[in-house]
Each structure stands twice: as C-alpha cells, then as structure tokens.
Amino acid sequence: MKEQDVKKRFGLVIKNWRKKSGISQDELARHAELHRTYVSDIERGVRNPSLQSIERLAKAFNVSFSTLFQPLEDTEMPSAEIGGSQKGKC
C-alpha cells in the first residue's frame, strides 16, 4: 500500500468519526488542541499526522489510540460526549 493511500484511509476514518460525533472541524481542532487547517489536511489525506496529533485526536473522541486505526464500522462510539471533561473548557 502506498503512503498516500494510508494517509487517505486514515483521513477518512477521522472524518467519519467527526461526522458520527456531530461536530465541526473547528470543534474537533479545539478539543484536540490542533489547528483547524491541520485537521482539515488530515481529513483530506494530504497531511501525515504525528503520533502526538493522533493521540490528541483519540483523546478528543474519547477513544483509544488504536481505535483510530480501525474502520469506523468496526468500532462503537463512546457513550461520553466528545472531549470528555474538556467540553466547554476550550
């Protein structure tokens, strides 16, 4: 698999998690403490996210790091709101 394919597939997973969570890119970026254009680039598959960024995204979705490497249909959405206790603190 080419590097570009990996980035695009990961971007789709993040986009699907965000849409399923019912939040905007701005909200996800705020909860993950990332710049919105960085999140947009990840979703479009043009950015190679760092491990720290992936960890921040997982924390924002209130899921484990490894969950973001599984197709969305294989995972359950967490019962807690996005960002857990961070909601409203951004």
mmCIF file as gemmi writes it, N, C-alpha and C atoms, coordinates in Angstrom:
data_model
loop_
_atom_site.group_PDB
_atom_site.id
_atom_site.type_symbol
_atom_site.label_atom_id
_atom_site.label_alt_id
_atom_site.label_comp_id
_atom_site.label_asym_id
_atom_site.label_entity_id
_atom_site.label_seq_id
_atom_site.pdbx_PDB_ins_code
_atom_site.Cartn_x
_atom_site.Cartn_y
_atom_site.Cartn_z
_atom_site.occupancy
_atom_site.B_iso_or_equiv
_atom_site.pdbx_formal_charge
_atom_site.auth_seq_id
_atom_site.auth_asym_id
_atom_site.pdbx_PDB_model_num
ATOM 1 N N . MET Axp A 1 ? 0.85 -1.182 0 1 0 ? 1 A 1
ATOM 2 C CA . MET Axp A 1 ? 0 0 0 1 0 ? 1 A 1
ATOM 3 C C . MET Axp A 1 ? 0.891 1.238 0 1 0 ? 1 A 1
ATOM 4 N N . LYS Axp A 2 ? 0.533 2.185 -0.838 1 0 ? 2 A 1
ATOM 5 C CA . LYS Axp A 2 ? 1.303 3.421 -0.934 1 0 ? 2 A 1
ATOM 6 C C . LYS Axp A 2 ? 1.043 4.317 0.274 1 0 ? 2 A 1
ATOM 7 N N . GLU Axp A 3 ? 2.031 5.174 0.579 1 0 ? 3 A 1
ATOM 8 C CA . GLU Axp A 3 ? 1.907 6.12 1.699 1 0 ? 3 A 1
ATOM 9 C C . GLU Axp A 3 ? 0.673 7 1.535 1 0 ? 3 A 1
ATOM 10 N N . GLN Axp A 4 ? 0.41 7.457 0.315 1 0 ? 4 A 1
ATOM 11 C CA . GLN Axp A 4 ? -0.747 8.319 0.065 1 0 ? 4 A 1
ATOM 12 C C . GLN Axp A 4 ? -2.048 7.594 0.404 1 0 ? 4 A 1
ATOM 13 N N . ASP Axp A 5 ? -2.133 6.302 0.073 1 0 ? 5 A 1
ATOM 14 C CA . ASP Axp A 5 ? -3.333 5.524 0.382 1 0 ? 5 A 1
ATOM 15 C C . ASP Axp A 5 ? -3.55 5.44 1.884 1 0 ? 5 A 1
ATOM 16 N N . VAL Axp A 6 ? -2.482 5.267 2.647 1 0 ? 6 A 1
ATOM 17 C CA . VAL Axp A 6 ? -2.578 5.189 4.105 1 0 ? 6 A 1
ATOM 18 C C . VAL Axp A 6 ? -3.092 6.512 4.666 1 0 ? 6 A 1
ATOM 19 N N . LYS Axp A 7 ? -2.546 7.607 4.184 1 0 ? 7 A 1
ATOM 20 C CA . LYS Axp A 7 ? -2.981 8.926 4.654 1 0 ? 7 A 1
ATOM 21 C C . LYS Axp A 7 ? -4.451 9.166 4.315 1 0 ? 7 A 1
ATOM 22 N N . LYS Axp A 8 ? -4.861 8.799 3.111 1 0 ? 8 A 1
ATOM 23 C CA . LYS Axp A 8 ? -6.258 8.997 2.705 1 0 ? 8 A 1
ATOM 24 C C . LYS Axp A 8 ? -7.202 8.132 3.54 1 0 ? 8 A 1
ATOM 25 N N . ARG Axp A 9 ? -6.842 6.881 3.778 1 0 ? 9 A 1
ATOM 26 C CA . ARG Axp A 9 ? -7.698 5.997 4.574 1 0 ? 9 A 1
ATOM 27 C C . ARG Axp A 9 ? -7.808 6.499 6.009 1 0 ? 9 A 1
ATOM 28 N N . PHE Axp A 10 ? -6.687 6.94 6.588 1 0 ? 10 A 1
ATOM 29 C CA . PHE Axp A 10 ? -6.729 7.464 7.949 1 0 ? 10 A 1
ATOM 30 C C . PHE Axp A 10 ? -7.577 8.738 7.998 1 0 ? 10 A 1
ATOM 31 N N . GLY Axp A 11 ? -7.417 9.585 6.995 1 0 ? 11 A 1
ATOM 32 C CA . GLY Axp A 11 ? -8.211 10.809 6.928 1 0 ? 11 A 1
ATOM 33 C C . GLY Axp A 11 ? -9.702 10.524 6.876 1 0 ? 11 A 1
ATOM 34 N N . LEU Axp A 12 ? -10.088 9.499 6.13 1 0 ? 12 A 1
ATOM 35 C CA . LEU Axp A 12 ? -11.499 9.123 6.062 1 0 ? 12 A 1
ATOM 36 C C . LEU Axp A 12 ? -12.011 8.622 7.412 1 0 ? 12 A 1
ATOM 37 N N . VAL Axp A 13 ? -11.174 7.886 8.125 1 0 ? 13 A 1
ATOM 38 C CA . VAL Axp A 13 ? -11.571 7.41 9.458 1 0 ? 13 A 1
ATOM 39 C C . VAL Axp A 13 ? -11.826 8.599 10.381 1 0 ? 13 A 1
ATOM 40 N N . ILE Axp A 14 ? -10.915 9.569 10.376 1 0 ? 14 A 1
ATOM 41 C CA . ILE Axp A 14 ? -11.078 10.751 11.234 1 0 ? 14 A 1
ATOM 42 C C . ILE Axp A 14 ? -12.337 11.52 10.829 1 0 ? 14 A 1
ATOM 43 N N . LYS Axp A 15 ? -12.533 11.705 9.543 1 0 ? 15 A 1
ATOM 44 C CA . LYS Axp A 15 ? -13.711 12.43 9.06 1 0 ? 15 A 1
ATOM 45 C C . LYS Axp A 15 ? -14.995 11.704 9.469 1 0 ? 15 A 1
ATOM 46 N N . ASN Axp A 16 ? -15.003 10.381 9.34 1 0 ? 16 A 1
ATOM 47 C CA . ASN Axp A 16 ? -16.183 9.608 9.723 1 0 ? 16 A 1
ATOM 48 C C . ASN Axp A 16 ? -16.454 9.696 11.222 1 0 ? 16 A 1
ATOM 49 N N . TRP Axp A 17 ? -15.393 9.625 12.041 1 0 ? 17 A 1
ATOM 50 C CA . TRP Axp A 17 ? -15.568 9.77 13.491 1 0 ? 17 A 1
ATOM 51 C C . TRP Axp A 17 ? -16.14 11.145 13.823 1 0 ? 17 A 1
ATOM 52 N N . ARG Axp A 18 ? -15.62 12.162 13.145 1 0 ? 18 A 1
ATOM 53 C CA . ARG Axp A 18 ? -16.089 13.526 13.411 1 0 ? 18 A 1
ATOM 54 C C . ARG Axp A 18 ? -17.554 13.68 13.031 1 0 ? 18 A 1
ATOM 55 N N . LYS Axp A 19 ? -17.921 13.186 11.859 1 0 ? 19 A 1
ATOM 56 C CA . LYS Axp A 19 ? -19.313 13.301 11.418 1 0 ? 19 A 1
ATOM 57 C C . LYS Axp A 19 ? -20.238 12.495 12.324 1 0 ? 19 A 1
ATOM 58 N N . LYS Axp A 20 ? -19.822 11.307 12.692 1 0 ? 20 A 1
ATOM 59 C CA . LYS Axp A 20 ? -20.638 10.48 13.582 1 0 ? 20 A 1
ATOM 60 C C . LYS Axp A 20 ? -20.794 11.156 14.945 1 0 ? 20 A 1
ATOM 61 N N . SER Axp A 21 ? -19.788 11.917 15.35 1 0 ? 21 A 1
ATOM 62 C CA . SER Axp A 21 ? -19.842 12.653 16.617 1 0 ? 21 A 1
ATOM 63 C C . SER Axp A 21 ? -20.695 13.912 16.501 1 0 ? 21 A 1
ATOM 64 N N . GLY Axp A 22 ? -20.98 14.331 15.272 1 0 ? 22 A 1
ATOM 65 C CA . GLY Axp A 22 ? -21.819 15.501 15.053 1 0 ? 22 A 1
ATOM 66 C C . GLY Axp A 22 ? -21.133 16.817 15.366 1 0 ? 22 A 1
ATOM 67 N N . ILE Axp A 23 ? -19.831 16.897 15.099 1 0 ? 23 A 1
ATOM 68 C CA . ILE Axp A 23 ? -19.096 18.129 15.385 1 0 ? 23 A 1
ATOM 69 C C . ILE Axp A 23 ? -18.41 18.647 14.123 1 0 ? 23 A 1
ATOM 70 N N . SER Axp A 24 ? -18.057 19.904 14.154 1 0 ? 24 A 1
ATOM 71 C CA . SER Axp A 24 ? -17.371 20.528 13.026 1 0 ? 24 A 1
ATOM 72 C C . SER Axp A 24 ? -15.861 20.313 13.156 1 0 ? 24 A 1
ATOM 73 N N . GLN Axp A 25 ? -15.151 20.644 12.085 1 0 ? 25 A 1
ATOM 74 C CA . GLN Axp A 25 ? -13.686 20.591 12.135 1 0 ? 25 A 1
ATOM 75 C C . GLN Axp A 25 ? -13.159 21.546 13.187 1 0 ? 25 A 1
ATOM 76 N N . ASP Axp A 26 ? -13.79 22.716 13.291 1 0 ? 26 A 1
ATOM 77 C CA . ASP Axp A 26 ? -13.371 23.694 14.302 1 0 ? 26 A 1
ATOM 78 C C . ASP Axp A 26 ? -13.463 23.099 15.706 1 0 ? 26 A 1
ATOM 79 N N . GLU Axp A 27 ? -14.595 22.45 15.988 1 0 ? 27 A 1
ATOM 80 C CA . GLU Axp A 27 ? -14.778 21.867 17.318 1 0 ? 27 A 1
ATOM 81 C C . GLU Axp A 27 ? -13.761 20.762 17.583 1 0 ? 27 A 1
ATOM 82 N N . LEU Axp A 28 ? -13.551 19.892 16.594 1 0 ? 28 A 1
ATOM 83 C CA . LEU Axp A 28 ? -12.57 18.816 16.766 1 0 ? 28 A 1
ATOM 84 C C . LEU Axp A 28 ? -11.183 19.405 16.996 1 0 ? 28 A 1
ATOM 85 N N . ALA Axp A 29 ? -10.82 20.391 16.2 1 0 ? 29 A 1
ATOM 86 C CA . ALA Axp A 29 ? -9.5 21.02 16.345 1 0 ? 29 A 1
ATOM 87 C C . ALA Axp A 29 ? -9.342 21.628 17.731 1 0 ? 29 A 1
ATOM 88 N N . ARG Axp A 30 ? -10.382 22.274 18.209 1 0 ? 30 A 1
ATOM 89 C CA . ARG Axp A 30 ? -10.341 22.893 19.532 1 0 ? 30 A 1
ATOM 90 C C . ARG Axp A 30 ? -10.17 21.843 20.63 1 0 ? 30 A 1
ATOM 91 N N . HIS Axp A 31 ? -10.948 20.769 20.556 1 0 ? 31 A 1
ATOM 92 C CA . HIS Axp A 31 ? -10.864 19.715 21.571 1 0 ? 31 A 1
ATOM 93 C C . HIS Axp A 31 ? -9.526 18.98 21.527 1 0 ? 31 A 1
ATOM 94 N N . ALA Axp A 32 ? -8.959 18.84 20.318 1 0 ? 32 A 1
ATOM 95 C CA . ALA Axp A 32 ? -7.681 18.151 20.164 1 0 ? 32 A 1
ATOM 96 C C . ALA Axp A 32 ? -6.489 19.09 20.328 1 0 ? 32 A 1
ATOM 97 N N . GLU Axp A 33 ? -6.78 20.384 20.492 1 0 ? 33 A 1
ATOM 98 C CA . GLU Axp A 33 ? -5.738 21.402 20.596 1 0 ? 33 A 1
ATOM 99 C C . GLU Axp A 33 ? -4.813 21.393 19.383 1 0 ? 33 A 1
ATOM 100 N N . LEU Axp A 34 ? -5.454 21.326 18.205 1 0 ? 34 A 1
ATOM 101 C CA . LEU Axp A 34 ? -4.75 21.365 16.928 1 0 ? 34 A 1
ATOM 102 C C . LEU Axp A 34 ? -5.336 22.508 16.102 1 0 ? 34 A 1
ATOM 103 N N . HIS Axp A 35 ? -4.598 22.951 15.097 1 0 ? 35 A 1
ATOM 104 C CA . HIS Axp A 35 ? -5.107 23.996 14.218 1 0 ? 35 A 1
ATOM 105 C C . HIS Axp A 35 ? -6.141 23.379 13.282 1 0 ? 35 A 1
ATOM 106 N N . ARG Axp A 36 ? -7.196 24.127 12.969 1 0 ? 36 A 1
ATOM 107 C CA . ARG Axp A 36 ? -8.261 23.594 12.12 1 0 ? 36 A 1
ATOM 108 C C . ARG Axp A 36 ? -7.756 23.181 10.739 1 0 ? 36 A 1
ATOM 109 N N . THR Axp A 37 ? -6.837 23.932 10.163 1 0 ? 37 A 1
ATOM 110 C CA . THR Axp A 37 ? -6.324 23.553 8.841 1 0 ? 37 A 1
ATOM 111 C C . THR Axp A 37 ? -5.522 22.257 8.909 1 0 ? 37 A 1
ATOM 112 N N . TYR Axp A 38 ? -4.889 21.996 10.045 1 0 ? 38 A 1
ATOM 113 C CA . TYR Axp A 38 ? -4.157 20.738 10.244 1 0 ? 38 A 1
ATOM 114 C C . TYR Axp A 38 ? -5.154 19.582 10.225 1 0 ? 38 A 1
ATOM 115 N N . VAL Axp A 39 ? -6.281 19.736 10.944 1 0 ? 39 A 1
ATOM 116 C CA . VAL Axp A 39 ? -7.32 18.704 10.972 1 0 ? 39 A 1
ATOM 117 C C . VAL Axp A 39 ? -7.899 18.515 9.574 1 0 ? 39 A 1
ATOM 118 N N . SER Axp A 40 ? -8.146 19.617 8.874 1 0 ? 40 A 1
ATOM 119 C CA . SER Axp A 40 ? -8.659 19.555 7.508 1 0 ? 40 A 1
ATOM 120 C C . SER Axp A 40 ? -7.704 18.79 6.6 1 0 ? 40 A 1
ATOM 121 N N . ASP Axp A 41 ? -6.415 19.077 6.699 1 0 ? 41 A 1
ATOM 122 C CA . ASP Axp A 41 ? -5.41 18.384 5.886 1 0 ? 41 A 1
ATOM 123 C C . ASP Axp A 41 ? -5.364 16.892 6.204 1 0 ? 41 A 1
ATOM 124 N N . ILE Axp A 42 ? -5.522 16.531 7.463 1 0 ? 42 A 1
ATOM 125 C CA . ILE Axp A 42 ? -5.556 15.111 7.833 1 0 ? 42 A 1
ATOM 126 C C . ILE Axp A 42 ? -6.769 14.452 7.178 1 0 ? 42 A 1
ATOM 127 N N . GLU Axp A 43 ? -7.935 15.081 7.3 1 0 ? 43 A 1
ATOM 128 C CA . GLU Axp A 43 ? -9.159 14.519 6.732 1 0 ? 43 A 1
ATOM 129 C C . GLU Axp A 43 ? -9.079 14.375 5.214 1 0 ? 43 A 1
ATOM 130 N N . ARG Axp A 44 ? -8.406 15.307 4.556 1 0 ? 44 A 1
ATOM 131 C CA . ARG Axp A 44 ? -8.276 15.238 3.095 1 0 ? 44 A 1
ATOM 132 C C . ARG Axp A 44 ? -7.197 14.244 2.666 1 0 ? 44 A 1
ATOM 133 N N . GLY Axp A 45 ? -6.414 13.759 3.609 1 0 ? 45 A 1
ATOM 134 C CA . GLY Axp A 45 ? -5.38 12.781 3.285 1 0 ? 45 A 1
ATOM 135 C C . GLY Axp A 45 ? -4.126 13.376 2.708 1 0 ? 45 A 1
ATOM 136 N N . VAL Axp A 46 ? -3.892 14.668 2.96 1 0 ? 46 A 1
ATOM 137 C CA . VAL Axp A 46 ? -2.685 15.317 2.44 1 0 ? 46 A 1
ATOM 138 C C . VAL Axp A 46 ? -1.662 15.582 3.54 1 0 ? 46 A 1
ATOM 139 N N . ARG Axp A 47 ? -2.031 15.332 4.779 1 0 ? 47 A 1
ATOM 140 C CA . ARG Axp A 47 ? -1.131 15.577 5.918 1 0 ? 47 A 1
ATOM 141 C C . ARG Axp A 47 ? -0.78 14.247 6.547 1 0 ? 47 A 1
ATOM 142 N N . ASN Axp A 48 ? 0.498 14.083 6.87 1 0 ? 48 A 1
ATOM 143 C CA . ASN Axp A 48 ? 0.962 12.901 7.578 1 0 ? 48 A 1
ATOM 144 C C . ASN Axp A 48 ? 0.997 13.263 9.066 1 0 ? 48 A 1
ATOM 145 N N . PRO Axp A 49 ? -0.045 12.901 9.837 1 0 ? 49 A 1
ATOM 146 C CA . PRO Axp A 49 ? -0.122 13.35 11.221 1 0 ? 49 A 1
ATOM 147 C C . PRO Axp A 49 ? 0.934 12.689 12.11 1 0 ? 49 A 1
ATOM 148 N N . SER Axp A 50 ? 1.391 13.442 13.077 1 0 ? 50 A 1
ATOM 149 C CA . SER Axp A 50 ? 2.353 12.899 14.035 1 0 ? 50 A 1
ATOM 150 C C . SER Axp A 50 ? 1.627 12.003 15.028 1 0 ? 50 A 1
ATOM 151 N N . LEU Axp A 51 ? 2.379 11.187 15.729 1 0 ? 51 A 1
ATOM 152 C CA . LEU Axp A 51 ? 1.791 10.33 16.756 1 0 ? 51 A 1
ATOM 153 C C . LEU Axp A 51 ? 1.13 11.165 17.842 1 0 ? 51 A 1
ATOM 154 N N . GLN Axp A 52 ? 1.737 12.297 18.172 1 0 ? 52 A 1
ATOM 155 C CA . GLN Axp A 52 ? 1.147 13.181 19.181 1 0 ? 52 A 1
ATOM 156 C C . GLN Axp A 52 ? -0.203 13.721 18.717 1 0 ? 52 A 1
ATOM 157 N N . SER Axp A 53 ? -0.308 14.058 17.446 1 0 ? 53 A 1
ATOM 158 C CA . SER Axp A 53 ? -1.576 14.555 16.914 1 0 ? 53 A 1
ATOM 159 C C . SER Axp A 53 ? -2.639 13.469 16.921 1 0 ? 53 A 1
ATOM 160 N N . ILE Axp A 54 ? -2.256 12.257 16.562 1 0 ? 54 A 1
ATOM 161 C CA . ILE Axp A 54 ? -3.196 11.138 16.585 1 0 ? 54 A 1
ATOM 162 C C . ILE Axp A 54 ? -3.664 10.882 18.008 1 0 ? 54 A 1
ATOM 163 N N . GLU Axp A 55 ? -2.749 10.975 18.951 1 0 ? 55 A 1
ATOM 164 C CA . GLU Axp A 55 ? -3.109 10.796 20.359 1 0 ? 55 A 1
ATOM 165 C C . GLU Axp A 55 ? -4.101 11.877 20.805 1 0 ? 55 A 1
ATOM 166 N N . ARG Axp A 56 ? -3.877 13.108 20.374 1 0 ? 56 A 1
ATOM 167 C CA . ARG Axp A 56 ? -4.79 14.212 20.716 1 0 ? 56 A 1
ATOM 168 C C . ARG Axp A 56 ? -6.172 14 20.106 1 0 ? 56 A 1
ATOM 169 N N . LEU Axp A 57 ? -6.204 13.515 18.861 1 0 ? 57 A 1
ATOM 170 C CA . LEU Axp A 57 ? -7.482 13.231 18.21 1 0 ? 57 A 1
ATOM 171 C C . LEU Axp A 57 ? -8.232 12.122 18.95 1 0 ? 57 A 1
ATOM 172 N N . ALA Axp A 58 ? -7.513 11.082 19.324 1 0 ? 58 A 1
ATOM 173 C CA . ALA Axp A 58 ? -8.139 9.98 20.066 1 0 ? 58 A 1
ATOM 174 C C . ALA Axp A 58 ? -8.711 10.484 21.389 1 0 ? 58 A 1
ATOM 175 N N . LYS Axp A 59 ? -7.962 11.332 22.068 1 0 ? 59 A 1
ATOM 176 C CA . LYS Axp A 59 ? -8.43 11.894 23.335 1 0 ? 59 A 1
ATOM 177 C C . LYS Axp A 59 ? -9.669 12.761 23.116 1 0 ? 59 A 1
ATOM 178 N N . ALA Axp A 60 ? -9.687 13.529 22.036 1 0 ? 60 A 1
ATOM 179 C CA . ALA Axp A 60 ? -10.838 14.378 21.727 1 0 ? 60 A 1
ATOM 180 C C . ALA Axp A 60 ? -12.086 13.543 21.461 1 0 ? 60 A 1
ATOM 181 N N . PHE Axp A 61 ? -11.908 12.38 20.821 1 0 ? 61 A 1
ATOM 182 C CA . PHE Axp A 61 ? -13.031 11.481 20.559 1 0 ? 61 A 1
ATOM 183 C C . PHE Axp A 61 ? -13.335 10.569 21.744 1 0 ? 61 A 1
ATOM 184 N N . ASN Axp A 62 ? -12.475 10.624 22.762 1 0 ? 62 A 1
ATOM 185 C CA . ASN Axp A 62 ? -12.633 9.783 23.949 1 0 ? 62 A 1
ATOM 186 C C . ASN Axp A 62 ? -12.565 8.301 23.591 1 0 ? 62 A 1
ATOM 187 N N . VAL Axp A 63 ? -11.589 7.948 22.734 1 0 ? 63 A 1
ATOM 188 C CA . VAL Axp A 63 ? -11.354 6.562 22.333 1 0 ? 63 A 1
ATOM 189 C C . VAL Axp A 63 ? -9.865 6.259 22.487 1 0 ? 63 A 1
ATOM 190 N N . SER Axp A 64 ? -9.519 4.992 22.397 1 0 ? 64 A 1
ATOM 191 C CA . SER Axp A 64 ? -8.112 4.616 22.483 1 0 ? 64 A 1
ATOM 192 C C . SER Axp A 64 ? -7.395 4.971 21.179 1 0 ? 64 A 1
ATOM 193 N N . PHE Axp A 65 ? -6.11 5.123 21.279 1 0 ? 65 A 1
ATOM 194 C CA . PHE Axp A 65 ? -5.244 5.436 20.14 1 0 ? 65 A 1
ATOM 195 C C . PHE Axp A 65 ? -5.482 4.429 19.014 1 0 ? 65 A 1
ATOM 196 N N . SER Axp A 66 ? -5.501 3.145 19.357 1 0 ? 66 A 1
ATOM 197 C CA . SER Axp A 66 ? -5.619 2.091 18.35 1 0 ? 66 A 1
ATOM 198 C C . SER Axp A 66 ? -6.977 2.091 17.653 1 0 ? 66 A 1
ATOM 199 N N . THR Axp A 67 ? -7.994 2.627 18.297 1 0 ? 67 A 1
ATOM 200 C CA . THR Axp A 67 ? -9.333 2.674 17.702 1 0 ? 67 A 1
ATOM 201 C C . THR Axp A 67 ? -9.331 3.469 16.409 1 0 ? 67 A 1
ATOM 202 N N . LEU Axp A 68 ? -8.497 4.486 16.335 1 0 ? 68 A 1
ATOM 203 C CA . LEU Axp A 68 ? -8.462 5.324 15.131 1 0 ? 68 A 1
ATOM 204 C C . LEU Axp A 68 ? -7.827 4.614 13.94 1 0 ? 68 A 1
ATOM 205 N N . PHE Axp A 69 ? -7.289 3.43 14.157 1 0 ? 69 A 1
ATOM 206 C CA . PHE Axp A 69 ? -6.695 2.666 13.062 1 0 ? 69 A 1
ATOM 207 C C . PHE Axp A 69 ? -7.606 1.525 12.625 1 0 ? 69 A 1
ATOM 208 N N . GLN Axp A 70 ? -8.822 1.526 13.131 1 0 ? 70 A 1
ATOM 209 C CA . GLN Axp A 70 ? -9.824 0.533 12.75 1 0 ? 70 A 1
ATOM 210 C C . GLN Axp A 70 ? -10.886 1.23 11.912 1 0 ? 70 A 1
ATOM 211 N N . PRO Axp A 71 ? -11.467 0.512 10.955 1 0 ? 71 A 1
ATOM 212 C CA . PRO Axp A 71 ? -12.58 1.118 10.215 1 0 ? 71 A 1
ATOM 213 C C . PRO Axp A 71 ? -13.695 1.489 11.184 1 0 ? 71 A 1
ATOM 214 N N . LEU Axp A 72 ? -14.378 2.589 10.933 1 0 ? 72 A 1
ATOM 215 C CA . LEU Axp A 72 ? -15.404 3.092 11.836 1 0 ? 72 A 1
ATOM 216 C C . LEU Axp A 72 ? -16.493 2.067 12.09 1 0 ? 72 A 1
ATOM 217 N N . GLU Axp A 73 ? -16.877 1.31 11.072 1 0 ? 73 A 1
ATOM 218 C CA . GLU Axp A 73 ? -17.961 0.355 11.26 1 0 ? 73 A 1
ATOM 219 C C . GLU Axp A 73 ? -17.588 -0.782 12.213 1 0 ? 73 A 1
ATOM 220 N N . ASP Axp A 74 ? -16.293 -0.968 12.5 1 0 ? 74 A 1
ATOM 221 C CA . ASP Axp A 74 ? -15.843 -1.999 13.434 1 0 ? 74 A 1
ATOM 222 C C . ASP Axp A 74 ? -15.763 -1.499 14.865 1 0 ? 74 A 1
ATOM 223 N N . THR Axp A 75 ? -16.112 -0.258 15.105 1 0 ? 75 A 1
ATOM 224 C CA . THR Axp A 75 ? -15.956 0.325 16.429 1 0 ? 75 A 1
ATOM 225 C C . THR Axp A 75 ? -17.274 0.876 16.939 1 0 ? 75 A 1
ATOM 226 N N . GLU Axp A 76 ? -17.374 1.004 18.219 1 0 ? 76 A 1
ATOM 227 C CA . GLU Axp A 76 ? -18.536 1.598 18.866 1 0 ? 76 A 1
ATOM 228 C C . GLU Axp A 76 ? -18.192 3.027 19.244 1 0 ? 76 A 1
ATOM 229 N N . MET Axp A 77 ? -19.158 3.918 19.128 1 0 ? 77 A 1
ATOM 230 C CA . MET Axp A 77 ? -18.958 5.286 19.578 1 0 ? 77 A 1
ATOM 231 C C . MET Axp A 77 ? -18.985 5.293 21.096 1 0 ? 77 A 1
ATOM 232 N N . PRO Axp A 78 ? -18.134 6.068 21.731 1 0 ? 78 A 1
ATOM 233 C CA . PRO Axp A 78 ? -18.156 6.149 23.189 1 0 ? 78 A 1
ATOM 234 C C . PRO Axp A 78 ? -19.454 6.794 23.669 1 0 ? 78 A 1
ATOM 235 N N . SER Axp A 79 ? -19.866 6.41 24.865 1 0 ? 79 A 1
ATOM 236 C CA . SER Axp A 79 ? -21.115 6.97 25.398 1 0 ? 79 A 1
ATOM 237 C C . SER Axp A 79 ? -20.932 8.399 25.901 1 0 ? 79 A 1
ATOM 238 N N . ALA Axp A 80 ? -19.705 8.748 26.295 1 0 ? 80 A 1
ATOM 239 C CA . ALA Axp A 80 ? -19.434 10.102 26.794 1 0 ? 80 A 1
ATOM 240 C C . ALA Axp A 80 ? -19.405 11.085 25.635 1 0 ? 80 A 1
ATOM 241 N N . GLU Axp A 81 ? -19.651 12.342 25.959 1 0 ? 81 A 1
ATOM 242 C CA . GLU Axp A 81 ? -19.587 13.382 24.94 1 0 ? 81 A 1
ATOM 243 C C . GLU Axp A 81 ? -18.16 13.529 24.447 1 0 ? 81 A 1
ATOM 244 N N . ILE Axp A 82 ? -18.017 14.063 23.264 1 0 ? 82 A 1
ATOM 245 C CA . ILE Axp A 82 ? -16.681 14.271 22.695 1 0 ? 82 A 1
ATOM 246 C C . ILE Axp A 82 ? -15.87 15.18 23.607 1 0 ? 82 A 1
ATOM 247 N N . GLY Axp A 83 ? -14.635 14.807 23.781 1 0 ? 83 A 1
ATOM 248 C CA . GLY Axp A 83 ? -13.731 15.614 24.593 1 0 ? 83 A 1
ATOM 249 C C . GLY Axp A 83 ? -13.853 15.336 26.068 1 0 ? 83 A 1
ATOM 250 N N . GLY Axp A 84 ? -14.808 14.484 26.467 1 0 ? 84 A 1
ATOM 251 C CA . GLY Axp A 84 ? -14.972 14.151 27.875 1 0 ? 84 A 1
ATOM 252 C C . GLY Axp A 84 ? -15.101 15.393 28.732 1 0 ? 84 A 1
ATOM 253 N N . SER Axp A 85 ? -14.245 15.515 29.713 1 0 ? 85 A 1
ATOM 254 C CA . SER Axp A 85 ? -14.32 16.643 30.639 1 0 ? 85 A 1
ATOM 255 C C . SER Axp A 85 ? -13.788 17.94 30.03 1 0 ? 85 A 1
ATOM 256 N N . GLN Axp A 86 ? -13.216 17.869 28.825 1 0 ? 86 A 1
ATOM 257 C CA . GLN Axp A 86 ? -12.687 19.072 28.202 1 0 ? 86 A 1
ATOM 258 C C . GLN Axp A 86 ? -13.794 19.945 27.623 1 0 ? 86 A 1
ATOM 259 N N . LYS Axp A 87 ? -14.97 19.371 27.376 1 0 ? 87 A 1
ATOM 260 C CA . LYS Axp A 87 ? -16.05 20.125 26.731 1 0 ? 87 A 1
ATOM 261 C C . LYS Axp A 87 ? -16.344 21.392 27.529 1 0 ? 87 A 1
ATOM 262 N N . GLY Axp A 88 ? -16.392 22.481 26.841 1 0 ? 88 A 1
ATOM 263 C CA . GLY Axp A 88 ? -16.665 23.757 27.464 1 0 ? 88 A 1
ATOM 264 C C . GLY Axp A 88 ? -15.44 24.455 28.005 1 0 ? 88 A 1
ATOM 265 N N . LYS Axp A 89 ? -14.302 23.785 28.02 1 0 ? 89 A 1
ATOM 266 C CA . LYS Axp A 89 ? -13.07 24.402 28.526 1 0 ? 89 A 1
ATOM 267 C C . LYS Axp A 89 ? -12.216 24.964 27.405 1 0 ? 89 A 1
ATOM 268 N N . CYS Axp A 90 ? -12.621 24.735 26.153 1 0 ? 90 A 1
ATOM 269 C CA . CYS Axp A 90 ? -11.809 25.192 25.03 1 0 ? 90 A 1
ATOM 270 C C . CYS Axp A 90 ? -12.12 26.609 24.689 1 0 ? 90 A 1
